[in-house]
Amino acid sequence: MLAACGEPEPGSATDPSSSSGGAGSGETTNAPTTDAPTTDAPTSTPDETGASTDSPTTAATTGATDATTDATTDATTATTDGTTGAVDCGDGSLGAGDHTVEVEHDGLKRTALVHIPASVDIVVPAPLVLNFHGFTSNSLQQSQFSAMNPKADAEGFIVAYPQGIDTSWNAGACCGNAMTQQIDDVGFVRKLVAALAAQLCIDDRRVYATGMSNGGFMSHRLACEAADIFAAVAPVSAVNGTEPCEPGRAVPVMMFNGTADILVAYNGGGNFNKSAPETFEEWADRDGCSDPSTPGKTAGQASCESHQVCDDGVAVSFCTFEGMGHCWPGQAVCPYGAASTDLSANDEMWAFFSEYTLP
């Protein structure tokens, strides 16, 4: 496994990283019992700012309120069984603010933090972005590490941060207890999207996925296995670990990877044999792209490229950050290696997402 912030331990299972952050995700996750430890993290670890925080496992399971959370935050818990498939505008039971939403899947209580901007009209269908945490991290830490809420406020989309079992996702080749126990995380995500649509006015043609590290692997898996739900995906610091990957349609994909990533090596090897450029080209092949990759936006040490002539009018894009470690681009703090603020992943992926709806 990995210790807090994703540090590999000798003889442990292959896993990328987590991001550091605050404590407490709101509701108990009720992860399945396992003889293996959920994380080897200490009970208190420094976050990216150097402040002490609870370990990811504690944050995911205690239900404690994060001291840094705005006192005005609505911590309402909405419980629903949910159903699979697209749902029309919901009952409006969730208003602006931050909520913990709970669903049950495969006999397990699962949760997600949901941020609803005040700018969202509860009777007008809004886009939804699912943002997945890294291994040994949790939903609250991902909301802080990726800092996506301000972007959601500015652009008027709803963002949900699902919580993985034992702080992990079953994302094919990665990671932790969710992978080894073969947790049905794709099924959980389908039920979560339906549950949110039952309570919110979600535009079911504009649902997107992103995530960090293990959460990025999960985004790749959703593109492979839930292309009927997700209009586009944008994994961060990850490669595709899902085999076979046979989406039912061409899927728009935007990737963000650092060349100095020591956990998910840019050129492959180490924890994962597949490289980031190989994953990029595989998506181009899957999406029927017939053009060579062409350069796109550049800024500082960041450069993007894309295949634009692909089936169904989709594109496959890839942003490389020279010298960046295992990080979320645009954030000045990074748990492993040098950060990069040359381009903002939040800005770039939202511009990309905005170009696509489900067919």
Secondary structure as UniProt FT lines:
FT   HELIX           4..6
FT   TURN            10..11
FT   STRAND          44..46
FT   TURN            48..49
FT   STRAND          52..54
FT   HELIX           56..61
FT   TURN            67..68
FT   TURN            71..72
FT   STRAND          77..79
FT   STRAND          97..105
FT   TURN            106..107
FT   STRAND          108..116
FT   TURN            118..119
FT   TURN            122..123
FT   STRAND          126..132
FT   TURN            135..136
FT   HELIX           139..146
FT   HELIX           149..155
FT   STRAND          158..162
FT   TURN            166..167
FT   HELIX           176..180
FT   TURN            181..182
FT   HELIX           185..199
FT   STRAND          202..212
FT   HELIX           214..225
FT   TURN            227..229
FT   STRAND          232..236
FT   STRAND          253..258
FT   TURN            259..260
FT   TURN            266..267
FT   TURN            270..271
FT   HELIX           276..286
FT   TURN            287..288
FT   STRAND          294..299
FT   TURN            300..301
FT   STRAND          302..307
FT   HELIX           311..313
FT   STRAND          316..321
FT   TURN            322..323
FT   TURN            329..330
FT   HELIX           345..353
FT   TURN            354..355
//
